[in-house]
Amino acid sequence: MKERREDQRQKREKARIEMLYDEHMDQQRQFEDLKRGLASVTMEEWNNLPEIEDKSLKRKREKEREIYTPVPDSVIEAKRMRDSTEIYLDPRQQVLGGFETPSGIASTSLSAAREKVCSI
């Protein structure tokens, strides 16, 4: 029984190897005439053959440029808040005198004092 299975396995393996060999030979036969034709190509003709290009990499780079990743709303809002200037007064600021400092010290006197200290 074991010998019979072994013989069948060897036959299958031999048939598979023959099939692969035949396929390989068929491909070789397809290009035999072209290979013979290459013998008559001059060096000048050979040097004038165009170089091949890798088109797949070019397509990948084009796709990478097309990808659009949206910016999160939090980033847009933070930028807007950072760049915006205050153009209105809330009720508390209106009562306390607008954009003046709450302590009553004018900002011009602070800058004058700073310049006085720095000039020494």
Rosetta constraint file for C-alpha pairs under 8 A:
AtomPair CA 1 CA 5 HARMONIC 6.42 0.50
AtomPair CA 2 CA 6 HARMONIC 6.17 0.50
AtomPair CA 3 CA 7 HARMONIC 6.12 0.50
AtomPair CA 4 CA 8 HARMONIC 6.27 0.50
AtomPair CA 5 CA 9 HARMONIC 6.12 0.50
AtomPair CA 6 CA 10 HARMONIC 6.19 0.50
AtomPair CA 7 CA 11 HARMONIC 6.21 0.50
AtomPair CA 8 CA 12 HARMONIC 6.21 0.50
AtomPair CA 9 CA 13 HARMONIC 6.14 0.50
AtomPair CA 10 CA 14 HARMONIC 6.02 0.50
AtomPair CA 11 CA 15 HARMONIC 6.08 0.50
AtomPair CA 12 CA 16 HARMONIC 6.15 0.50
AtomPair CA 13 CA 17 HARMONIC 6.20 0.50
AtomPair CA 14 CA 18 HARMONIC 6.18 0.50
AtomPair CA 15 CA 19 HARMONIC 6.16 0.50
AtomPair CA 16 CA 20 HARMONIC 6.26 0.50
AtomPair CA 17 CA 21 HARMONIC 6.14 0.50
AtomPair CA 18 CA 22 HARMONIC 6.10 0.50
AtomPair CA 19 CA 23 HARMONIC 6.25 0.50
AtomPair CA 20 CA 24 HARMONIC 6.19 0.50
AtomPair CA 21 CA 25 HARMONIC 6.10 0.50
AtomPair CA 22 CA 26 HARMONIC 6.07 0.50
AtomPair CA 23 CA 27 HARMONIC 6.39 0.50
AtomPair CA 24 CA 28 HARMONIC 6.29 0.50
AtomPair CA 25 CA 29 HARMONIC 6.08 0.50
AtomPair CA 26 CA 30 HARMONIC 6.30 0.50
AtomPair CA 27 CA 31 HARMONIC 6.91 0.50
AtomPair CA 28 CA 32 HARMONIC 6.35 0.50
AtomPair CA 31 CA 35 HARMONIC 6.16 0.50
AtomPair CA 32 CA 36 HARMONIC 6.30 0.50
AtomPair CA 33 CA 37 HARMONIC 6.22 0.50
AtomPair CA 34 CA 38 HARMONIC 6.42 0.50
AtomPair CA 35 CA 39 HARMONIC 7.20 0.50
AtomPair CA 36 CA 40 HARMONIC 7.81 0.50
AtomPair CA 37 CA 41 HARMONIC 7.21 0.50
AtomPair CA 41 CA 45 HARMONIC 6.31 0.50
AtomPair CA 41 CA 46 HARMONIC 6.64 0.50
AtomPair CA 42 CA 46 HARMONIC 6.25 0.50
AtomPair CA 43 CA 47 HARMONIC 6.16 0.50
AtomPair CA 44 CA 48 HARMONIC 6.29 0.50
AtomPair CA 45 CA 49 HARMONIC 6.68 0.50
AtomPair CA 54 CA 58 HARMONIC 7.04 0.50
AtomPair CA 55 CA 59 HARMONIC 6.31 0.50
AtomPair CA 56 CA 60 HARMONIC 6.30 0.50
AtomPair CA 57 CA 61 HARMONIC 6.26 0.50
AtomPair CA 58 CA 62 HARMONIC 6.33 0.50
AtomPair CA 59 CA 63 HARMONIC 6.24 0.50
AtomPair CA 60 CA 64 HARMONIC 6.24 0.50
AtomPair CA 61 CA 65 HARMONIC 6.47 0.50
AtomPair CA 62 CA 66 HARMONIC 6.51 0.50
AtomPair CA 63 CA 67 HARMONIC 6.54 0.50
AtomPair CA 71 CA 75 HARMONIC 6.85 0.50
AtomPair CA 71 CA 76 HARMONIC 7.21 0.50
AtomPair CA 72 CA 76 HARMONIC 6.75 0.50
AtomPair CA 73 CA 77 HARMONIC 6.03 0.50
AtomPair CA 74 CA 78 HARMONIC 6.04 0.50
AtomPair CA 75 CA 79 HARMONIC 6.22 0.50
AtomPair CA 76 CA 80 HARMONIC 6.19 0.50
AtomPair CA 77 CA 81 HARMONIC 6.11 0.50
AtomPair CA 78 CA 82 HARMONIC 6.09 0.50
AtomPair CA 79 CA 83 HARMONIC 6.12 0.50
AtomPair CA 80 CA 84 HARMONIC 5.91 0.50
AtomPair CA 89 CA 93 HARMONIC 5.69 0.50
AtomPair CA 89 CA 94 HARMONIC 6.10 0.50
AtomPair CA 89 CA 98 HARMONIC 6.50 0.50
AtomPair CA 90 CA 94 HARMONIC 6.37 0.50
AtomPair CA 91 CA 95 HARMONIC 6.41 0.50
AtomPair CA 92 CA 96 HARMONIC 6.28 0.50
AtomPair CA 93 CA 97 HARMONIC 6.03 0.50
AtomPair CA 93 CA 98 HARMONIC 4.70 0.50
AtomPair CA 93 CA 99 HARMONIC 6.89 0.50
AtomPair CA 94 CA 98 HARMONIC 4.96 0.50
AtomPair CA 96 CA 100 HARMONIC 7.81 0.50
AtomPair CA 96 CA 102 HARMONIC 6.54 0.50
AtomPair CA 97 CA 102 HARMONIC 7.94 0.50
AtomPair CA 100 CA 104 HARMONIC 7.18 0.50
AtomPair CA 100 CA 105 HARMONIC 7.88 0.50
AtomPair CA 100 CA 106 HARMONIC 6.68 0.50
AtomPair CA 100 CA 107 HARMONIC 7.54 0.50
AtomPair CA 101 CA 105 HARMONIC 6.26 0.50
AtomPair CA 101 CA 106 HARMONIC 6.72 0.50
AtomPair CA 101 CA 107 HARMONIC 7.38 0.50
AtomPair CA 105 CA 109 HARMONIC 7.16 0.50
AtomPair CA 105 CA 110 HARMONIC 7.59 0.50
AtomPair CA 106 CA 110 HARMONIC 6.83 0.50
AtomPair CA 107 CA 111 HARMONIC 6.33 0.50
AtomPair CA 108 CA 112 HARMONIC 6.17 0.50
AtomPair CA 109 CA 113 HARMONIC 6.15 0.50
AtomPair CA 110 CA 114 HARMONIC 6.20 0.50
AtomPair CA 111 CA 115 HARMONIC 6.23 0.50
AtomPair CA 112 CA 116 HARMONIC 6.19 0.50
AtomPair CA 113 CA 117 HARMONIC 6.25 0.50
AtomPair CA 114 CA 118 HARMONIC 6.12 0.50
AtomPair CA 115 CA 119 HARMONIC 5.97 0.50
AtomPair CA 116 CA 120 HARMONIC 6.75 0.50
